[in-house]
Amino acid sequence: MSAAQSESRKRDKKRFVTGHQNKRWRGSRELEVGMRGILITCNMNERKCTAEAFNLLEEYADQLYGPEKLQDDAGSSSEEEEAEEEDMDVALKKEVALLRTCGAKEKRRFQALGSGANNVIFIRTQNVESDKLVHYILTDLHTTKKKKSRVILRMLPVTGTCTANQEKMLKYLNTFLEPWFKTPSHATYQIAFKARNSTINRDEVIKSVAGLVGKLNPKNKVDLTNPELTIIVEVIKAVCCVSVVKDYMLYRKYNVQEVVKEELPKSEVKTAKTETDQEEKHNAAEVDKGEKNGDKDEDKKLSEDKGEGRGE
């Protein structure tokens, strides 16, 4: 084979490998119902965000759970070095073999998947409590004030997923929220809702979830200033991601850029409190409506029970 032909085949090989690597990164696999993990928002640069996310998560996961034991790492670097010398047929066979063994990769502690929305990545987790890990990261960042990322904005744990249909969401949340809000458990709370690429009605969901929490225990009360718990509801396309987190306001709505900033002086904090965000006011109104509707339902049920008692 001439030198020109050899060079031409190498160029073809590069184009083949690069094209398939890009497809693999973009992924045909996306966030699905039944998955757990972490939603990470960023500003435009999803590739860099993914790299930063892996570095940050691995660093703190090693502290909590110890280093991850990998089985298929050996030989990967040497295979990449030899790729230039292989022809197209060998490259194709390797690509097919890689796709067949993708099931093994799913056992990795962290796996990046498409979220279904721009500027949002989803990191699927295995054998990791995502809410515990994210809170651990934010606690350290809040304490040390050491900035460890450039493009990551917020890290939101996903400890449950269901179909993004209001009826199915409420059915799922009725059970999901019990550990935190069902009698005898109770807490002050707020609802943080966001929908992307979805027609789900925000106001109706907030009102319905608030009514649900009120029925689980009437002692559950809304607090938008310093709630003990925050119910995170993130809808992306046909998937609803949920979690219940603590210290949401203290850790600046789980924003890794904001949490490392120095605290405002008390005078400025008071001023900031008076300038309440319109979205939070709206949330409060909808939550109160939901609670009142829940109370009315209970009162109506009690009055009906009394009427039946008199009839007897």
N, C-alpha and C positions, 0 to 999 in steps of 0.2 A: 504493500500500500504506500502511495506517495505521501510526502509530507503535507501537501495541500489537501489531499483527501482526509488524512488523519486530523488535520486542524478543523476541517469542515464538520466531521463527525463529532468532534469535541464541542463545537459551538451548538450543534443540534442537541447534544446531550445536556448542555447547560440550559438551553431553552426548555427542554422537556422537564428537567428536575425543577427549575425555577417555577414553571407554570403550575406543576402539581403541588409544590410547596405552598404557593399562594392560595390555591384552591383549598388545601388542607387547613390553612390558617383561617381563611374566611369561614370555612366549615359549612358542610351541609347539615351539621348537627346544631340544634339550637336548644334553648331553655324549654323544658317540657314539664307538664304536670307530673308530680311525684318526685321531682328533683329537690335537693337542698344545696345551699351554698351561700354565695355572697354576690350581691349586685354592686358594681363599682362604676361610679359616674366619672366622666373626664371631660376635658375641653378639647375636642377635635382629634387629638392624637391617640387613637385606640391601641395602636401597636406599642407605643411607649408605655401607655397605661397598663397594658397586659404584662409587660416586662417588669414594671415597677411593682405591680400587684403580686406577682410571683415572688419577687425578692422580699417584699415586706411580709407576706404571709408565711413564707418558709422560715424567715428569721424568727418570728414569734412562735410559730408552730413548733419549731425545734425546742424552744424554751418550755413550752407547755407539754408537748408530747414526746420530745426526743427526736433525733434525726430520722428521716424517712429511710426505710430499707428498700433499695431498688434492686430489681432482678435483671433488667435488660439493658443496663447502662454499658456493660463491658463491650468493647469493640466498636462502639458507635463512631468514635472519632477516627479510628483507623479506616472504617468503611468510607467515611466522607473524604479522606485523603486519597483513597484509591478510586473514587468515583470518576475522576478525570480520565482514567485509563480504561474504563469499561465501555463497552459499546451499547447501543440502544436496546438490544434484546435483553441484556443483563439488567439494565436499568429498569426496564418494564417489569421483569420478573421480581425485582426487589420491591418495586412499588406495589405490586399485587400482594406479595408476602406481607408487606407492611400493613396493608388494608385488612388482611385476614387476621392479623394479630392485634387489631385495634382494641379488641375486647380486653386484652391485658393492660392496655393503657388506662382503661376506665378505673382500674384499681388504684391508680395514683392518688395521692392525697389531694392534689389540686389539679383541675382540668379546665381549661378555658373553652367556653362555648359561646356561640352567638346568642345575644339576648333578644334580638328582634327589634331593637331600637338603636338609633344613632347615639354615639357618645355614652353608651352604656355597655359594659361587658359583664358577663356572668361567669363566675368561677365556681364550678361544681366541686363540692367537698365530699370526701370519703373518710369515715372514722374521725371526723372532726366536728366539734360543736361550734358552728359558725358564730352564734351569738356570744358565746364565751370568748372565742378567739378575737372577734372584732372589739369587744369591750376591753379585753386585755391590751390590745394594741393602742386603743384610744386612751386608756388610763396611763400608759407609759408616755405617750406623746404629750398628754396634758400635764404630766408631772415634770418631764424633762425639758419640755418646750423645744425639743430637737426635731427639726424638719427632716423628713426622710423620703419625701416624694415631691415631684414637680407638677405632674399632670393629673394625679388622682385627686378627685374632689371629695366624694362621699363614699363610705363603705357601709352598706346596709345588709345585715345578715338576713338570710332567707331560711327559716326553719320549717316552713310549710308551704305547699303550693296546691292550687286547685284550679278548676276551670273558671275562666273569667265571665261567669254568668251570675247575675245578682242573686238569684235563687240558690244556686249551688254554692256561691261564696258564703251566704249566711248560714246555710246548712253546715258547711265545713267549719266556719268560725264558731258556731255554737258549741262544738266539741273542742276545737283548738284552744279557745280562750279560757276553758274551765280551770286549768291549773292556777291561773292568776286571779280570776275574777268570780268564780263560783263560790257561794257560801260554803264554808266560813271565810274563805279568802276574799279580800277586798283591797282596793287601792285607789289613789287618785290617778287619773289618766288623761291622755289626749290621743287623738287619731291623726296620723300623718298619712294622707292619701295622695297618690300620684298615678295618673293614667297616661300611657304612651301608646300611640297607634291603636287606640281603642275608643269605642263610643259609649263605654260605661259611664253612667251619670254620677258624677262626683258627689253632688249634694245628697242624692238618694242613698248612696252607699254609706256616707258618713252618718246620716240620720238613722239608718237601719242598724248599723253596727253599734251606735250609741244606745239604741233601744234594746239591743241584744245584751249589751253589757249591764244595762240597768236591770234587766230581768234576771240575770245570773245572780246579782246581789244588789239590792237598792242602796247599799252603803258605798258602792263605787261612785265616785264623784269626778267631774271634769275639773282639770286644773291646767291651764295653758301656760302658766308662768313657771312652775316647778313641779311637774307631775312625777309621781313615783315611777310610773310606767308609761311607755308610748307604744301604741298599736300601729305598726307600720304596715300599710297596704299599698303595694306597688303592682299595678296592672300593666302588662306588656302584651299586646296582641290578645291571644286567647288564654293567657296564663296569669293567674293572680298569685303574687308572692306575698307572704305574710310573716311577721315575727312580732314578738313583744320584747322590748328592750328597756333598760334602765339608763339613767343619766343622759337622756337624749338632749336635753337643753344644756346641761353642764358641759357636754362634749360637742357643743355647737352643731347640733343636728347631725352628728357623726361625720362632720366635715374635717378631714385630716389637715387641711390647710389652715382652717380657722382655729382648731383646737390648740395649735402650737403658739398662737399669738398670746401676748401678755394680757392679763385681765385688765379691764377698764377700771379707772378710779370710780369710787362709789357715786360721786356726783354725776358722772357720765352714765353710769348704769341706771340711775333713777330717771335721767332724761330719756334714755333709750326705752325704758319701760313705758313711759307715757306715750311714746310714738308706736303704739301697737300695730303690728302688721295687719292689713285688711284681710288677708287670707285667714289668719288665726281668728279674727273676729267672726268671720263667716263660719269657720269650723265650729266655734263655740255656739253660735246660734243654731246650727244644724244639730249639734250634739245635744243641746238642751231640748230641742224639739223631739229628738228621738227618745230622750229620757222621759219627757212628759207623756209622750204617747205610750211608752211602756208602763208608766204609772197609771194612766187612764185605763189601760187594758186590765191591770191588776184590780183597780177599784171597781170596774165594771163586773169583773169576775166575782169579786167579793159580794157585791150587791145582788148578783144573780143567785149566789149560794145562799145568802140570807133570805131571799124571796122564796127559794125552794124550801128552806127550813120552816118558814112561817106557814107555807102551804101544807106541810106535813102536820 
